[in-house]
């Protein structure tokens, strides 16, 4: 994403390369925007990788100045804009994500990873817990590609300069070419070997599995006609050629260089097809597809630098494309945080109007970054008016300030609530007394965590909460209610639907470990707690598309409704197996995540919530006197619409789970008296 063609004297400028950058960044941005027909736009990142590998290797071959000088120049080129983006994103996230401590906690660590240029490994190992696995995309997720490039910038110059120093020019060239080819092959082999359809993150974000594109670009640079510097050759030239040197190609191609035009045209057609049709979940992509995409880009680059006046090069050199290519680094840096923060929920816009606002904002910020931050520090006003080391000192100070800001936010951000941090949390017992009632003492599996309060009679009614993470939150944050003992046996990340093939936020997913054993785990909890009332709250996992009878289905479709009804009957049987009255809480409307165009994902659509609530009402109607329904939706979604706040108080932390304040101040005063009344009407056992 950086502009290496203009970073050093002695290295010519090719406007066509900026044109390639423009197409690549446009593909990435439109892919993230969810624009139809650009399903493979994520491969624009591989185009940047090829360019970076080619340009940095060409630069190193043409100029053997000190590596530290090269790194300083790279830092001055890349760090200022990155620091500005990180600072803006962290500060914005502090306010816009304030009600979601899970998201702010993850963002904080993401920022440190981006600062250290290890964001790609951070995304691989971001966490396997329920909070990380189900969290919405990080506003800094896109920095994974910057991490891979910077790791390459750090290690590759050491290897290139070392070979140039130790070997003669021809041998150094041969050794570099061998390393590039062997490394690219090894990278592709690792990509295929490590591929797992249920977890593509290791392949997608890994430095080793994505290095093939960088190495293919580097191999192209080694094949250029520029003479490798010999020991004692001047470190850099004081002149600047008008264009990049031609490739050293076989004689037949040198005599008729335009014969490269046909392969380049085919490569361009293949690239556009891949950007249109590729799928980041497809197995073929990791079994050679990424290599093919990188090779296609390399053919185009080879053509435009060998024949700068050919039709393809002239097309790529038109001013609008060149202009976009020059600011492509800023466009890439800023577009994703803006897309994450400028949402349909916050703006009231969706689809094309929302896209126009996002794209306009991205271009405006990228242009400002280019002229106010990047260019002045790199070679503009600061470079002319201040001593040479001052811009570097300013960058270092900004880096220290950035770390300080994130550290301060780390201290001032409240820790995430336990309700969304454990994938399979142990049961929690909440009681308004110091000692459990005698009937509970000594029972295996009941944790000793209790709340202080008064000691009550042995006939204290008992309530157990079952369900998913929403039930976990409600049961865990309920305040003490006089004379009512409560326990939480809900399983985070697990509903009662157990079909393994799931579509969550539009991507394939599967059940978390242990979800398929929910009947046994629920039964164990009921046997241990022997509640008078069992409360069931189920939501999102029952609303997702799951593969059933050969194709994806969802609640509201007759066949799938029959499946869910059987599962629900099983859940009710278990909940009431020790004589407890069963209470079904309705599902409330949610806003967990938006699709790229601002619309809701299917599992968040109100129609599905209504269809699920109809199923639980029908289940209760089949068992009069045994099962009752408490309608929580009007309480937390007044007016029949999802809301983040009620009377100024935030009621949802992440669009799905309730905040502790909402449970204690809105849900508890409504729910606890009803549960106490139901419990008192049941015989104690």
C-alpha angles and dihedrals in degrees: 000000000000125000106243097158091077099035101093139035112249094039117101126227122239114192090197089068089058087052090055089050090051093055092045096051091043090054092051094046094047090047091054089046091057094238111170117251096031099084091136097044090117086079088074084084089063089053088057090048092055091048092048093049092048097045099043092048092047089050093050093047091051097043127035097185117145115300090228089059090052092050092048090052091049091050092050090049099046111022104062095058091041091052092050091050093047093049093049093046095048093047092046091047091052089063105027094046096036093119093053108064091177091060094045091048092051092045091053092057091041089057093054090048091051091050090054092044092238097110092123092062090042089058090051094049098029090129141291095222122110094258095054095038095052098034119118117255115292116250085230097047092109092064089080090089092050088054092055092048093048092049087053091048089053100048107027097062090055090056096043096047091043092056092045089052099045102036137050116259097260094045092045090053092050092047092049092048091050092050092049094050095041092046093050091050092048090048091053092047091052090048091056096042095048095044114123117174092212093051115028094160094095091057096038098049103027118118090214095048095046097039090091093082093051091048093048088055090047091051089054089054092051089055093057121109096243110123114242112242116255124221108284093022113138113272096237142000123247093213130074121215119222096239142008117280119261121255121262098241133164114292094254091059093043090055092048105025095167088071084084087068095079096050089046092051090050090047091051091050090049091048093052091047091051091049088052103042110023120111121204089218095054117113094217090063091065094039096063106315095103090051092050091050091051093047091051090054091048091055091052092048091048091053098047094048093045094045109025091170097051118114095256092050092047090050091051090048098061110128099247092054093044090050092051091046092054092056094036093110091057092043090054093045097050106031099075099049089047091050090051095048101034096067136160089248092058099037103033088230130114142179115358098003090050091046091051092052092047095047093044091050092047093052093046094051093043092052091048090049092050096051101031102037115011104042099039092052095040102048111327136083098337092048093053101040103035133053114275095252095051097080089051090050090049090052091049091050091049090051091052090047091050092053090048092051093051090046091052091049089048089058097043097045112093116239117261116267114254091238092081104029105071123067095206108011120191118251115280124213118204118187134166094229142065097242129036118244113272092251090063099043116112097009110144118244097024108119118225095233106125135156121243117251141108126328110248136197124281089252095065109144116247128216126189124194118216131179137063135321093298089058088046091056094047095047095043097050099042111121120234113283118202110257096001124111117198135188133183120223096159117132116225115229093015131100128174095265107090105176103134103221108077135168109216117179088345097304132098116268137164138207119289116247111282097019095111090058094058093117091058093043093048091048092051090052093049092048091052098042100036091200127198089214128029115198118203121197118175128166137140102026091058091050099055125098113261130183107255128165091357102313141057114277136171143196111296094045112104098232094047092043088058090053093048091047091056091049091048092050089052091050092050092048091053094044092052098037092108094046099270122151107246120226120192116203114206119238117254126221114272140201102193099150142349128230115242091266092053098257123124123265112248095256090058096050114117092228091066092048089051091048091052092047089052089055094052092047089052090050091052091048090057090057108042113184092019104060129037133183126225112196108219095166098084089048096057098024104046114192091022094282135109114258135182096206139033117195089345095307120117109238101179125051098194106003092274113045124062122242118244089247091054092050093048100039105031111018101035097054088051100039107037098059090049092050091047090052092049091046093050090053090057124078112252116239 
